[in-house]
Amino acid sequence: MKDVEVTVPIAYGTISFWLGKKADEYHSHKWTVYVRAVNNEDLSAIIKKVVFQLHPSFSNPTRVVENPPFELNETGWGEFEIGISIYFHPDISDKPIDIFHPLRLYPEEEGSQPSTKKPVVVESYDELVFTEPSEGFLQRILNNPCVQISYGPTAQPIAPPADGSGTNPSSGDGMPSLTAHPEKKDGSTKNHNLAQYFLQHSDEEELAALREARRQVAASITKLERDLAALESEANSLRAQPMS
C-alpha cells in the first residue's frame, strides 16, 4: 500500500551463565541467543523463521528456529560472533535481514567475577521497517501491539478484520491466519524464564542515542570538510609559488 510504513521494534542479544562447579574444559557456560519484540509480544505474524549461525566448531552450526520464541540454547567455552538471519512471511519480504551479535561469556566490568546467578547480558535494539506493505500483511498486523503503522498524507487507513483478529499464525497455506485460535501456543516472551534479564528500551532513550550518533557523524563530516578545505588552500598556495 502506497505511503504506508510499518515499524517493528525488536531486541536481539545473548544471556550467558557461568556453570560454576559444573563447568569443564569445553563447557564453562550455558547461554541463550534470541530475537524478541521490545515489549515481548508475539512476532510470529511477522517473522517466519530465524537462522542462527554458530562457530564452525559446533555440531550443526547452522540452527533454524521456525516457531517463537525465536531463540537458541547452547553450552560452550569460547566467545564468538553469532550470525542472525531473520526471514519474513512471503507477503512481507522475500529477503532476510542479516545481523551479527557478539556472544560474551565474561563480565567486562573491571574486578567482576563470573557468577552462576548473575548472567552476562548483551542486547541490542533495532527496528524492522517495511515500506508500502501488502494489504494482506497490513490487515494481519492491525491489532498487533508490537507494530507501529504510519500513514502518509496520501494513504487510506484500512479497517481491521471484522472478527478483531490479526495476530495469529498460521493457516494451511503457510501464511498467518486472520482467524483467532485461542488454543494456539503463546509466542510472546512476557513469561519467559529469562525475562527478568531482558534490557529495557524506551523510545526516548533510543531516539536520544540516534540523535547523538547523528550529531557525531555531522561533526565528523564538518571536520573532514574543514581539513579538506585547508589542504586545498595549501595546494593552491603551492601552485601559486614560482618554480624558480
trRosetta pair geometry for C-beta under 8 A, 3 or more apart (Angstrom, degrees):
i j d omega theta_ij theta_ji phi_ij phi_ji
1 4 4.5 23 94 18 105 137
1 132 6.1 -169 65 -155 38 57
1 133 6.1 -10 27 68 90 64
1 134 7.3 108 -19 -151 77 13
1 135 5.9 96 -55 -75 109 71
1 138 6.1 -3 5 -27 134 154
1 155 6.6 77 144 -139 109 104
1 158 7.6 -120 -97 -25 161 121
2 132 5.9 4 -97 -117 37 100
2 152 7.9 -77 137 51 70 124
2 154 6.5 -41 120 104 112 114
2 155 6.5 -163 96 -93 65 79
3 132 7.8 51 -1 -88 26 78
3 151 6.9 50 126 -170 92 57
3 152 3.3 -106 -177 53 101 123
3 153 7.0 -90 -172 50 145 49
3 154 4.5 146 -21 65 166 90
3 155 4.0 -147 97 -51 104 94
4 131 7.6 143 86 -161 53 49
4 132 6.4 106 55 -103 80 33
4 133 6.0 -80 105 29 116 87
4 138 6.8 -2 144 -99 154 138
4 149 6.9 -15 -169 -169 99 93
4 150 7.1 155 -159 83 50 56
4 151 5.8 -15 -108 -108 79 61
4 152 6.9 -118 -64 8 38 88
4 155 4.9 121 -64 -127 83 146
5 129 6.5 -12 -173 -167 105 93
5 130 7.1 156 -159 81 55 50
5 131 5.3 -20 -106 -106 83 66
5 133 8.0 123 -130 -16 20 98
5 149 7.5 155 83 -156 49 47
5 150 4.5 -10 61 58 98 105
5 152 7.6 78 -7 -38 96 95
6 129 7.3 155 83 -156 53 44
6 130 4.4 -9 59 58 102 102
6 133 5.1 35 -7 -40 127 141
6 137 7.5 -108 -12 132 164 116
6 138 7.2 -149 -64 -100 130 78
6 141 6.8 70 -145 85 138 147
6 147 5.7 -19 -167 -170 98 121
6 148 7.3 146 -160 76 49 50
6 149 5.6 -16 -104 -103 73 72
6 150 7.8 -164 -74 22 28 73
7 127 5.4 -13 -165 -176 99 119
7 128 7.2 148 -159 78 46 54
7 129 5.3 -9 -104 -104 76 75
7 130 7.9 -164 -71 24 34 68
7 147 6.9 142 74 -163 46 66
7 148 4.4 -19 63 62 100 103
7 149 7.9 -167 23 -73 72 28
7 150 7.1 40 -6 -9 108 108
8 37 7.3 -81 -180 -119 93 91
8 43 7.5 97 -180 -130 135 100
8 46 5.8 103 -96 -153 164 172
8 127 6.7 147 71 -162 44 64
8 128 4.2 -11 58 57 103 105
8 129 7.9 -159 24 -68 69 35
8 130 7.8 35 -5 -4 103 103
8 146 6.1 36 -145 134 88 94
8 147 5.2 -35 -90 -105 81 77
8 148 7.6 -175 -74 20 35 74
9 37 7.1 76 87 -165 71 69
9 38 4.2 -19 121 -12 110 134
9 39 7.9 62 83 -7 116 84
9 125 7.0 -15 -168 -166 96 97
9 126 7.8 161 -153 89 54 36
9 127 5.3 -32 -98 -103 58 82
9 146 7.4 -132 53 -176 74 76
9 148 7.5 49 -17 -5 95 115
9 201 7.2 -167 168 103 126 131
10 35 6.2 0 178 -174 129 89
10 36 6.7 153 -160 83 79 36
10 37 6.1 -67 -110 -111 66 38
10 38 6.3 -137 -112 -42 13 77
10 43 7.4 49 -107 -103 111 143
10 125 7.6 154 86 -155 45 51
10 126 5.7 -20 66 69 90 82
10 127 7.1 152 18 -104 75 29
10 128 6.1 47 -8 -15 121 101
11 35 7.7 165 87 -154 44 47
11 36 5.5 -18 63 67 88 88
11 37 7.6 34 18 130 83 14
11 38 5.3 107 -25 -101 101 61
11 123 5.5 15 178 178 111 113
11 124 6.8 165 -154 82 65 41
11 125 5.6 -31 -100 -98 80 60
11 126 7.7 145 -98 22 32 70
11 198 7.0 105 97 -164 152 104
11 199 6.9 -171 -155 60 147 93
11 201 6.1 178 -78 -9 120 141
12 33 7.8 24 180 179 88 81
12 34 6.6 -160 -142 97 61 53
12 35 4.6 -14 -101 -104 101 70
12 36 7.3 157 -86 20 50 64
12 84 6.1 165 -176 109 150 174
12 99 6.6 112 65 95 157 144
12 101 5.9 -130 124 -63 107 150
12 123 7.1 169 88 -151 28 70
12 124 5.9 -18 62 59 76 90
12 126 7.0 -12 12 19 104 116
13 33 7.4 -144 113 -142 30 61
13 34 6.6 -12 58 56 60 82
13 101 6.4 -156 -115 -168 36 144
13 121 6.7 39 147 -177 138 74
13 122 5.4 -171 -158 98 102 54
13 123 3.1 -60 -56 -102 158 65
13 124 6.1 154 -74 11 91 64
13 199 7.4 78 -11 10 166 113
14 31 5.7 9 -176 178 106 118
14 32 6.7 164 -151 84 59 48
14 33 4.9 -25 -96 -95 87 74
14 34 7.7 148 -92 15 40 73
14 82 7.2 126 -64 12 126 142
14 101 6.5 157 -23 133 101 121
14 102 7.7 -106 18 100 133 47
14 103 5.1 146 -102 -120 176 66
14 104 6.7 150 79 31 125 69
14 120 7.9 3 109 103 95 87
14 121 7.6 -178 91 -144 52 42
14 122 5.4 10 51 54 88 95
14 123 7.8 -162 29 -72 42 63
15 31 6.5 169 86 -153 45 70
15 32 5.1 -2 54 53 92 97
15 34 7.8 2 5 8 100 116
15 119 4.9 33 -176 144 86 150
15 120 7.4 161 -153 78 43 49
15 121 5.2 -2 -107 -104 80 78
15 194 5.4 157 63 -166 165 139
15 197 5.3 92 -125 112 137 143
16 29 4.9 17 -178 172 109 133
16 30 7.1 168 -151 87 64 39
16 31 3.7 -19 -101 -99 85 105
16 32 7.8 -170 -75 22 51 57
16 103 7.0 93 -55 -175 135 87
16 104 6.7 -156 21 91 134 55
16 105 5.0 -97 136 -116 157 57
16 119 5.8 152 71 -165 37 96
16 120 4.9 -14 59 55 96 98
17 29 6.3 156 79 -158 41 80
17 30 5.3 -9 59 60 97 86
17 31 7.2 180 20 -79 61 56
17 115 7.9 -70 -149 98 72 62
17 116 6.2 54 178 -153 102 47
17 117 8.0 54 -140 -63 110 11
17 119 4.9 -59 -75 -100 73 94
18 23 6.8 -35 179 -61 76 135
18 28 6.7 -33 -142 156 73 82
18 29 5.6 -49 -101 -100 42 84
18 105 7.5 100 -81 174 76 89
18 114 3.7 99 -66 167 156 115
18 115 6.1 127 33 61 120 21
18 116 5.5 -90 80 -76 83 56
19 22 4.3 -96 165 78 106 94
19 23 4.0 141 73 -67 106 78
19 27 6.6 29 -4 135 161 83
19 28 6.1 -160 26 179 106 32
19 29 6.1 -154 -19 -96 89 26
19 30 6.2 95 -74 -15 97 89
19 75 7.4 39 -58 -143 135 117
19 116 6.9 45 -158 -111 12 99
20 23 6.2 159 63 -12 20 101
20 116 4.2 -21 -36 -64 124 128
23 27 6.5 -157 -146 104 57 64
23 28 4.3 39 -154 -130 122 56
23 29 7.4 17 -111 -47 113 44
24 27 5.3 33 48 48 88 85
24 28 7.4 -128 58 -70 33 59
25 28 7.9 -29 -174 -52 11 93
25 77 6.9 -26 150 -77 43 159
26 76 7.3 -54 166 -145 66 50
26 77 5.5 -110 -154 -17 30 127
27 30 7.9 27 -177 -67 95 71
27 75 4.5 25 -145 145 102 123
27 76 6.5 -43 -113 -90 56 14
27 77 6.5 -86 -66 -51 15 89
28 76 7.5 -25 38 115 74 38
28 77 4.5 81 8 -116 105 79
28 105 7.1 70 94 176 110 143
29 75 6.6 175 92 -151 46 67
29 76 6.5 -24 62 66 87 57
29 77 7.0 137 17 -103 86 36
29 105 4.7 -147 -17 -143 164 113
30 73 7.1 7 180 -174 97 94
30 74 7.4 -179 -152 98 60 35
30 75 4.8 -36 -99 -95 68 86
31 73 7.4 174 91 -148 39 55
31 74 6.0 -18 63 66 82 77
31 75 7.3 136 15 -103 72 35
31 76 7.2 -48 21 34 116 94
31 103 6.4 83 143 -156 163 113
31 105 7.0 -88 -63 -98 135 83
32 71 5.6 5 -176 -179 104 119
32 72 6.9 161 -152 80 58 44
32 73 5.1 -22 -98 -97 83 73
32 74 7.9 149 -89 21 38 64
32 194 6.3 -140 53 -35 153 166
33 52 5.9 127 90 -132 132 140
33 71 6.6 168 87 -154 45 68
33 72 5.2 -6 56 54 91 95
33 74 7.9 2 3 16 98 108
33 82 5.4 -100 -124 131 160 172
33 84 7.4 -148 157 -82 123 116
33 101 6.9 148 -147 82 114 132
33 103 7.0 -65 -75 -92 116 101
34 69 6.6 -13 -143 155 117 112
34 70 6.4 120 -159 93 67 66
34 71 3.7 -13 -101 -103 93 98
34 72 7.5 -171 -73 21 57 59
34 189 7.7 96 173 -107 144 154
35 43 7.4 -78 121 55 97 167
35 47 7.3 158 109 -117 132 168
35 50 5.3 -179 24 -109 134 156
35 70 4.5 -28 57 95 95 124
35 71 7.5 -162 25 -72 55 62
35 84 6.5 141 -59 -175 118 136
35 86 6.3 158 -148 -92 170 114
36 40 6.1 -10 170 -108 122 56
36 43 7.2 -165 -151 -19 36 131
36 69 6.8 -9 -95 -153 96 106
36 70 7.3 -173 -71 51 54 90
36 71 7.9 12 -56 -62 96 105
36 189 4.8 -44 -135 16 130 152
36 198 7.2 -63 71 -125 153 135
37 40 5.8 -147 73 -45 91 4
37 41 4.3 -42 77 48 161 76
37 42 7.4 -6 -6 35 136 12
37 43 5.3 175 -47 -62 99 100
37 146 4.1 -65 -142 -134 144 134
37 188 7.6 -53 37 -134 122 78
37 189 7.4 171 39 25 79 106
38 125 6.9 42 -104 -131 113 98
38 146 7.5 149 34 -146 76 90
38 201 5.1 -90 -150 63 115 120
39 145 7.2 -76 82 126 134 109
39 146 6.6 -160 52 -106 96 79
40 188 5.4 70 146 178 80 95
40 189 4.3 -116 -147 71 92 80
40 190 4.4 130 124 -71 133 62
40 192 7.2 -138 -142 0 123 114
40 195 6.7 29 -107 -128 149 114
40 198 7.2 123 -71 81 110 175
41 144 7.0 126 150 -180 143 84
41 145 5.3 -173 -94 75 151 93
41 146 3.7 -150 66 -56 136 113
41 188 5.4 -54 -150 -115 28 105
41 190 7.8 33 -81 -45 38 105
42 45 7.0 78 115 -5 96 91
42 68 5.9 158 -147 72 76 167
42 144 7.9 -106 72 -143 84 103
42 146 7.4 -150 59 -12 44 138
42 167 6.4 103 75 163 120 110
42 186 6.8 -125 -74 -175 122 61
42 187 3.7 85 -136 76 104 97
42 188 4.6 -70 -53 -61 74 71
43 46 5.4 -66 -174 51 75 104
43 47 4.7 23 137 16 109 116
43 68 6.0 145 50 -90 81 133
43 70 6.8 -52 67 -4 130 123
43 146 6.5 -92 -88 105 70 165
43 187 7.0 -120 38 133 55 120
44 47 6.5 -68 -109 63 32 78
44 67 7.2 5 -107 -150 126 56
44 68 4.9 -108 -56 -10 102 120
44 168 7.9 19 87 -144 116 34
44 169 4.8 -111 140 15 110 123
44 170 7.7 -107 156 -54 114 97
44 176 6.9 142 129 -100 82 120
44 187 4.6 -13 -17 139 122 175
45 89 7.8 -52 170 -14 40 141
45 140 5.5 -179 -171 147 115 111
45 141 5.6 151 127 -87 132 86
45 144 5.7 -133 59 -90 150 146
45 166 7.3 53 -137 148 152 60
45 167 5.1 -89 -44 -149 144 51
45 168 7.2 -5 -76 -17 104 13
45 169 6.1 -173 -88 -40 53 92
45 176 4.9 93 -128 -144 66 170
46 88 6.4 -47 167 -132 64 94
46 89 7.1 -125 -162 4 22 103
46 92 6.6 97 -154 -93 65 163
46 128 7.2 128 164 91 139 153
46 141 6.8 50 -68 -90 96 135
46 144 7.8 145 -36 153 105 166
46 146 7.8 -112 -3 93 136 123
46 147 7.4 151 -64 -73 135 118
47 50 6.5 4 175 -51 131 92
47 68 7.6 102 74 -69 116 100
47 70 6.3 -43 121 -54 150 149
47 86 5.9 -69 -126 -167 112 97
47 87 7.0 94 -163 74 71 52
47 88 6.3 -69 -112 -103 42 57
47 89 7.9 124 154 -26 3 79
48 66 7.3 -28 152 -147 65 76
48 87 4.8 -63 63 111 104 95
48 88 5.8 94 -4 171 99 12
48 89 5.0 142 -63 -72 105 55
48 90 8.0 64 -66 -28 147 60
49 64 6.0 3 173 -173 130 92
49 65 6.3 161 -163 84 77 49
49 66 4.4 -28 -105 -107 108 63
49 70 7.8 149 -166 -120 36 113
49 87 4.8 5 58 54 79 119
50 64 7.8 159 84 -154 42 49
50 65 5.0 -11 61 61 88 102
50 70 4.1 84 9 -170 139 123
50 84 6.5 -15 -173 -166 106 88
50 85 7.0 156 -160 80 54 53
50 86 5.5 -15 -109 -106 85 63
50 87 7.1 -163 -81 20 35 79
51 62 6.5 -9 -173 -171 106 88
51 63 7.1 155 -158 81 56 47
51 64 5.2 -19 -104 -102 80 71
51 65 7.7 -176 -82 22 32 70
51 83 7.9 -16 112 114 88 95
51 84 7.5 151 80 -157 55 40
51 85 4.3 -6 56 57 103 106
51 87 7.1 58 -10 -18 99 110
51 96 7.7 -14 25 -150 113 161
52 62 7.7 158 82 -157 50 41
52 63 4.6 -14 61 63 97 101
52 64 8.0 -166 23 -74 69 26
52 65 7.0 39 -8 -6 105 109
52 72 4.8 -98 28 -7 162 151
52 82 6.1 -18 -164 -179 93 114
52 83 7.2 141 -165 81 41 61
52 84 6.0 -9 -107 -103 66 69
53 61 6.4 39 -166 142 58 95
53 62 5.8 -9 -109 -106 70 70
53 63 7.9 -169 -76 25 27 71
53 82 6.7 151 71 -170 61 59
53 83 3.3 -1 49 58 119 112
53 84 7.5 -134 20 -57 81 31
53 85 7.3 61 -21 -10 106 101
54 58 4.4 -9 113 30 135 149
54 61 4.2 -133 66 -155 87 80
54 62 7.6 -144 22 -64 78 28
54 63 6.6 47 -16 -5 111 109
54 74 7.2 105 -112 -56 146 171
54 80 7.7 85 -172 84 61 132
54 82 6.4 -14 -101 -122 53 89
55 58 5.7 107 68 -11 73 97
55 61 6.4 -122 80 -130 30 127
55 76 7.9 121 35 -152 128 160
55 78 7.0 10 -17 86 171 119
55 80 4.4 80 -69 61 116 172
56 61 5.5 -69 -110 -40 34 162
57 61 7.7 91 47 -81 34 122
57 78 7.9 54 51 41 147 137
58 61 4.5 117 67 -94 100 78
58 74 7.2 -29 -127 -150 137 147
58 76 7.4 -59 -85 -86 103 131
60 63 6.8 89 129 -76 98 76
63 72 5.3 92 107 -116 150 142
65 70 5.1 137 105 -144 131 64
65 71 6.8 144 -132 41 169 28
65 72 6.3 -132 -49 -63 130 88
67 185 7.9 39 173 76 127 132
67 187 7.2 -123 175 -114 75 110
68 187 3.3 75 72 -165 133 102
68 188 7.5 36 141 -48 139 19
68 189 7.8 -112 176 -49 108 85
69 187 6.8 155 -66 -171 52 64
69 188 8.0 -3 -81 128 94 16
69 189 5.1 82 -109 -83 129 99
69 192 6.5 60 -65 -98 162 122
76 105 8.0 -117 88 -82 87 138
77 105 7.8 47 -173 -124 30 175
78 105 7.6 -161 163 -8 10 144
79 102 6.9 22 177 179 106 91
79 103 5.3 -167 -146 92 65 83
79 104 6.0 24 -127 -110 126 37
79 105 5.4 -133 -70 4 93 99
79 106 7.7 -82 -51 13 130 90
80 102 7.8 -156 116 -146 22 62
80 103 5.7 14 54 39 56 114
81 100 5.2 11 174 -179 114 113
81 101 7.0 153 -159 75 68 28
81 102 5.4 -42 -101 -96 71 61
81 103 7.3 -165 -94 7 19 79
82 100 6.9 156 78 -157 45 61
82 101 5.2 -24 60 65 96 83
82 102 7.6 152 13 -113 79 11
82 103 5.6 82 -27 -41 109 102
83 98 6.8 -20 -168 -163 97 97
83 99 7.8 149 -159 83 51 41
83 100 5.7 -31 -102 -102 56 79
84 98 7.3 147 82 -156 51 48
84 99 4.9 -21 67 68 103 87
84 100 7.0 171 18 -92 82 26
84 101 6.1 26 -11 3 125 110
85 96 4.6 32 -180 150 96 146
85 97 7.2 160 -154 77 52 41
85 98 5.1 -16 -101 -100 79 75
85 99 8.0 169 -82 24 35 62
86 96 5.8 156 73 -164 43 88
86 97 4.7 -10 54 55 103 93
86 98 8.0 -164 19 -73 70 30
86 99 7.4 22 -8 9 106 105
86 128 7.5 -104 112 -93 151 131
87 96 4.7 -45 -84 -96 66 104
88 92 3.9 -96 153 84 130 128
88 93 4.6 61 55 48 138 88
88 96 7.4 169 0 -105 76 54
89 92 5.1 85 61 3 75 109
89 137 7.4 165 78 -104 118 100
89 175 6.1 91 -170 -132 126 72
89 176 6.3 -70 -91 -7 160 100
90 94 6.6 26 -137 -84 65 83
90 174 7.8 57 -1 109 119 114
90 175 7.1 -76 40 -91 101 99
91 134 4.7 -98 178 54 97 148
91 136 4.9 -61 -177 81 159 121
91 137 4.9 -171 120 -53 106 97
91 175 6.7 48 -5 -132 119 124
92 130 6.2 -71 -163 -117 90 149
92 133 7.1 -19 -126 -137 67 97
92 134 7.4 -114 -82 19 37 106
92 137 5.3 123 -83 -113 75 143
93 96 8.0 151 110 -74 112 25
93 130 7.0 -135 -41 -116 114 108
97 128 6.9 -141 -9 -114 161 98
99 126 7.2 -127 -102 -19 154 169
101 122 7.2 154 178 113 100 111
101 124 6.6 -145 -113 11 107 124
102 122 6.3 -58 79 132 87 160
103 122 7.8 174 -132 47 24 134
104 108 7.2 -45 -164 -40 140 104
104 120 5.1 -118 111 143 97 131
104 122 4.8 100 21 -28 121 137
105 114 7.8 -5 148 -111 81 118
105 120 6.3 129 -172 43 15 148
106 114 6.1 -64 -121 -76 76 97
106 120 6.6 54 70 -69 4 157
107 112 3.7 -72 101 113 139 139
107 113 7.4 11 36 47 125 12
107 114 7.1 -177 2 -85 94 48
107 115 8.0 35 -29 6 128 96
107 120 5.5 -150 -74 -97 62 105
108 112 7.6 27 59 43 23 134
109 112 4.2 76 73 -22 96 129
115 118 4.0 30 82 42 144 88
115 119 7.7 -110 79 -60 94 27
119 197 5.7 8 52 -133 127 153
121 197 5.3 -168 -83 169 136 104
121 198 7.9 -172 -154 -106 139 21
121 199 6.6 156 141 -47 130 98
123 198 7.0 101 -94 -153 166 59
123 199 4.5 -173 65 14 139 123
125 201 4.5 138 -93 -133 133 149
125 206 5.6 -104 115 -106 153 123
130 133 5.0 60 127 -78 119 100
130 137 7.5 -88 134 135 156 150
133 137 4.7 -111 175 85 111 125
133 138 5.0 133 101 -57 121 92
134 137 4.6 93 59 8 85 103
134 138 6.9 -155 91 -5 44 88
135 138 5.6 -57 -146 40 33 112
135 139 6.1 38 155 -23 67 104
135 158 6.7 113 -147 -61 92 166
136 139 5.8 -52 -147 33 29 112
136 140 6.4 29 155 -22 62 109
136 175 7.7 -26 157 -179 134 143
137 140 5.7 -60 -152 34 30 113
137 141 6.5 -2 164 3 67 111
138 141 6.6 -74 -144 46 27 90
138 142 6.6 54 157 -60 64 89
138 149 7.3 91 -143 -125 93 135
138 158 6.2 94 120 39 126 133
139 142 6.1 -30 -154 -17 30 115
139 158 6.6 -65 -81 113 77 139
139 160 7.5 132 -151 -144 64 44
139 161 6.0 86 179 -56 98 93
139 166 6.4 -134 146 -123 59 113
139 178 6.6 -19 131 -106 112 128
140 144 7.6 21 129 -27 66 126
140 166 5.1 161 -167 -163 32 78
140 167 7.4 127 167 -80 72 34
140 176 5.5 93 -157 90 140 123
140 178 6.3 -108 -102 -88 74 83
141 144 4.2 -52 -156 21 71 130
141 147 4.9 36 163 16 125 159
141 149 7.6 150 106 -62 105 117
141 166 6.3 -164 -63 155 11 108
141 167 7.1 79 -119 -95 50 72
142 149 7.4 -13 -117 -23 58 156
142 158 7.4 -108 -86 86 135 93
142 160 4.3 -167 115 -108 144 89
142 161 7.1 163 45 -3 129 77
142 166 5.2 -54 44 174 81 169
143 160 5.8 79 -49 -147 97 135
143 161 7.7 -75 -10 33 122 96
143 164 6.5 89 -83 180 161 60
143 165 7.0 -151 43 160 144 16
143 166 4.4 121 30 55 101 123
143 167 5.9 -100 88 -32 92 106
144 147 5.0 51 91 11 108 108
144 166 6.4 -115 -37 116 85 98
144 167 4.6 141 -90 -100 88 106
151 155 4.1 -139 -161 82 87 131
151 156 7.9 -158 -155 30 130 5
151 157 5.5 -63 -77 -69 158 88
152 155 4.9 102 50 -11 69 108
160 164 6.9 41 130 -116 125 43
160 166 6.5 -89 -160 -32 96 149
161 164 6.6 -110 86 -13 87 12
161 165 5.4 -43 82 55 143 70
161 166 5.4 171 10 -60 122 101
161 178 5.2 173 -105 -176 156 115
163 178 7.4 118 48 143 117 88
163 179 6.8 14 79 -121 159 59
163 180 6.6 -145 135 -3 119 102
164 180 7.5 -6 86 -39 81 132
165 168 6.3 -58 -170 20 112 109
165 177 7.8 -28 141 119 142 80
165 178 5.5 125 92 171 115 55
165 179 5.9 103 52 -139 172 15
165 180 4.1 -148 -100 -49 119 84
166 178 6.1 5 -91 -137 56 75
168 176 6.7 157 100 -171 34 96
168 177 5.8 -33 98 67 87 91
168 179 7.3 -76 75 86 122 45
168 180 5.7 111 9 -128 147 46
168 181 5.2 173 162 26 147 89
168 184 5.6 158 -152 17 115 166
169 175 7.7 -129 -132 146 92 33
169 176 3.7 -74 -92 -111 79 81
169 177 6.3 118 -144 11 30 73
169 184 8.0 139 68 -148 53 145
170 174 6.4 -12 160 -165 132 25
170 175 6.4 169 -164 96 93 22
170 176 5.1 -69 -111 -98 71 42
170 177 5.9 139 -166 -18 19 86
171 174 7.5 -34 74 29 69 21
171 175 5.5 -9 43 70 105 74
171 176 7.0 60 -3 138 84 13
171 177 4.0 123 -56 -82 88 92
171 179 7.7 91 -87 27 101 102
177 181 7.0 66 70 -24 137 114
181 184 4.2 85 96 -33 107 108
184 187 7.9 -34 145 -22 107 96
186 191 7.6 49 103 31 144 117
188 191 7.5 75 96 15 97 79
189 192 4.1 -3 -169 -32 79 130
189 195 6.2 162 148 -90 84 99
189 198 7.5 114 126 -64 126 151
190 195 6.6 48 -177 -117 25 151
191 195 6.8 -95 -157 -20 8 148
192 195 4.2 128 62 -49 86 92
192 198 7.7 79 68 -35 130 125
194 197 5.2 -51 180 39 81 112
194 198 6.9 102 124 -43 82 83
195 198 5.5 -33 -155 2 47 117
201 205 6.7 -134 -160 72 53 120
201 206 6.0 44 -180 -53 98 117
202 205 4.5 90 61 7 90 103
202 206 6.9 -165 88 -5 46 86
203 206 5.9 -62 -148 41 30 108
203 207 6.0 29 156 -19 68 109
204 207 5.8 -54 -143 38 28 110
204 208 6.2 31 155 -21 63 107
205 208 5.7 -55 -149 35 29 113
205 209 6.4 30 152 -19 64 105
206 209 5.6 -52 -149 35 33 112
206 210 6.4 33 151 -18 65 105
207 210 5.6 -53 -147 38 34 112
207 211 6.2 37 153 -21 66 104
208 211 5.6 -51 -146 35 31 112
208 212 6.4 31 154 -19 64 105
209 212 5.8 -54 -148 36 31 110
209 213 6.4 32 152 -20 64 105
210 213 5.6 -52 -147 35 32 112
210 214 6.4 32 154 -18 65 105
211 214 5.7 -55 -149 37 31 110
211 215 6.3 35 151 -23 65 105
212 215 5.5 -50 -147 33 33 115
212 216 6.5 33 154 -18 64 103
213 216 5.8 -55 -151 36 31 110
213 217 6.4 31 151 -18 65 105
214 217 5.6 -54 -148 37 34 112
214 218 6.2 34 153 -20 67 106
215 218 5.7 -54 -147 37 30 111
215 219 6.3 31 153 -19 64 106
216 219 5.6 -52 -146 36 32 112
216 220 6.4 34 153 -20 64 105
217 220 5.7 -55 -150 35 31 112
217 221 6.4 31 152 -19 65 105
218 221 5.7 -53 -148 35 32 112
218 222 6.4 34 153 -20 65 105
219 222 5.6 -52 -148 35 32 113
219 223 6.4 33 153 -19 65 105
220 223 5.7 -54 -149 36 31 111
220 224 6.3 31 153 -19 65 106
221 224 5.7 -55 -147 37 31 111
221 225 6.3 32 154 -19 65 105
222 225 5.8 -55 -148 36 30 111
222 226 6.3 29 153 -19 64 107
223 226 5.7 -56 -148 37 31 111
223 227 6.2 29 154 -17 66 106
224 227 5.7 -54 -145 38 31 109
224 228 6.2 32 154 -21 65 107
225 228 5.6 -54 -145 37 30 112
225 229 6.3 32 154 -21 64 105
226 229 5.7 -52 -148 34 30 111
226 230 6.5 31 152 -19 63 104
227 230 5.7 -54 -151 35 33 112
227 231 6.4 32 152 -18 65 105
228 231 5.7 -54 -149 37 33 111
228 232 6.3 32 153 -18 66 105
229 232 5.7 -54 -146 37 32 111
229 233 6.3 34 153 -21 65 105
230 233 5.7 -53 -148 35 31 112
230 234 6.4 31 153 -19 64 105
231 234 5.6 -53 -148 36 32 111
231 235 6.3 33 152 -20 65 105
232 235 5.6 -52 -146 36 33 112
232 236 6.3 35 153 -21 65 104
233 236 5.7 -52 -148 35 31 112
233 237 6.5 33 152 -20 63 104
234 237 5.7 -53 -151 34 33 113
234 238 6.5 32 152 -18 65 104
235 238 5.7 -54 -150 36 33 111
235 239 6.4 31 153 -18 65 106
236 239 5.7 -56 -147 37 31 110
236 240 6.3 31 154 -21 65 108
237 240 5.7 -58 -149 35 31 111
237 241 7.0 40 152 -32 63 98
238 241 5.9 -45 -156 15 36 114
